[in-house]
Amino acid sequence: MINVIVGLSGGVDSAVAALLLKQQGYAVSAVFMKNWDEDDDQDYCPAEEDLADARAIAEKLDIELHTVSFSAQYWHRVFAHFLDEIEAGRTPSPDIICNREIKFRAFLEYAIGLGADLIATGHYARIDKTPSVRLLKGLDNKKDQTYFLHTLSREQLGKSLFPLGEYHKTDVRKIAEAEGFGVYAKKDSTGICFIGERRFSEFLSRYTEKNPGEIRTLDNRLLGRHDGLMFYTIGQRQGLGIGGRSDSSGEPWYVVGKDMKNNILRVAQGVDHPALFSSGLHASELYWISGEKFVAPPKCTARIRHQQPVQDCSLTIQPGQTCRVSFDSPQRAVTPGQSIVFYQDDVCLGGAIIEEAISDK
């Protein structure tokens, strides 16, 4: 019998993943990962509640539950990089690194040490292992999580199972309710991977120093003050504190740029302001799931954020694992530090880190 260890988070997705694997005849056990040691903000990181839910699920399924902390690995492999990127004025995606370094590296190694043949998670994605390993979109377009999984290797994917890839979230909740799982209606987790839903500015202030500066328009009009460029991202509307001005049209203001040299936050007015849109982008750290010898297609689709519909684009590979992407339609809020992920039909090809937007304006 094949031994599978499920990453059991205490949520509905991993609970149903474990149930489905048992029904499919696997020998199933589970691991609860706790990777953030700071417990002073229980409202934002209810680790004890999640562990209690995981224990209840494991008991109901009659499977063994192990608990483990990868907090040291998380700090050095994920959070330190996150802080570096934030301080550089970029907007990183820690969940992507967390998947590669924690859930499908540290957890995988730990599970193999416990005797697992495979690991499983509650991600909404699919893995095709014939004839070679490919990552495919989940059938639920609204929940597809390949964006966060695109840096996994064939070896990691080959040792993994995604039981929910063929399911829609509404069906998963129905299965959980029918099974009597108390978490069937539990809210989906959001926020930073393993850290939870904290007040972002307050949380960052513990690890970085504020550097207040000016908020200016593209024509250099002074509108106000910001708390530090690290607290803002391209396309952001909330939290600017510059609404209700008598000398403007009354439309909302949006972040359109960061002048790191002069510590100025650039804003523009209107949801469709041209400064919010880009015809393309430059990206680095280009990675293909199938390996370095993969020949990139000149035309493909891509998304620059999770749950965005894929966009038609042209791809030009450049030296040093970099690329230039030109979109068929202008894209809103292209954000340095975020990832662009490439697709051909349902196949996730890989991705890269956005360095800068390209605009024809």
Secondary structure as UniProt FT lines:
FT   STRAND          3..7
FT   HELIX           12..23
FT   TURN            24..25
FT   STRAND          27..34
FT   TURN            42..44
FT   HELIX           47..61
FT   STRAND          65..69
FT   HELIX           71..74
FT   HELIX           75..79
FT   HELIX           80..87
FT   TURN            88..89
FT   HELIX           94..98
FT   HELIX           99..106
FT   HELIX           107..113
FT   TURN            114..115
FT   STRAND          118..120
FT   STRAND          125..128
FT   STRAND          134..137
FT   TURN            141..143
FT   HELIX           146..149
FT   TURN            150..151
FT   HELIX           154..158
FT   STRAND          160..161
FT   TURN            163..166
FT   HELIX           169..179
FT   TURN            182..185
FT   TURN            193..195
FT   HELIX           200..205
FT   TURN            206..207
FT   STRAND          213..217
FT   TURN            218..219
FT   STRAND          222..226
FT   HELIX           229..231
FT   TURN            234..235
FT   TURN            238..239
FT   TURN            246..247
FT   STRAND          253..259
FT   TURN            260..263
FT   STRAND          264..269
FT   TURN            271..272
FT   HELIX           274..276
FT   STRAND          277..288
FT   TURN            289..290
FT   TURN            292..293
FT   STRAND          299..303
FT   TURN            306..307
FT   STRAND          311..318
FT   TURN            319..321
FT   STRAND          322..332
FT   TURN            336..337
FT   STRAND          339..344
FT   TURN            345..346
FT   STRAND          347..358
//
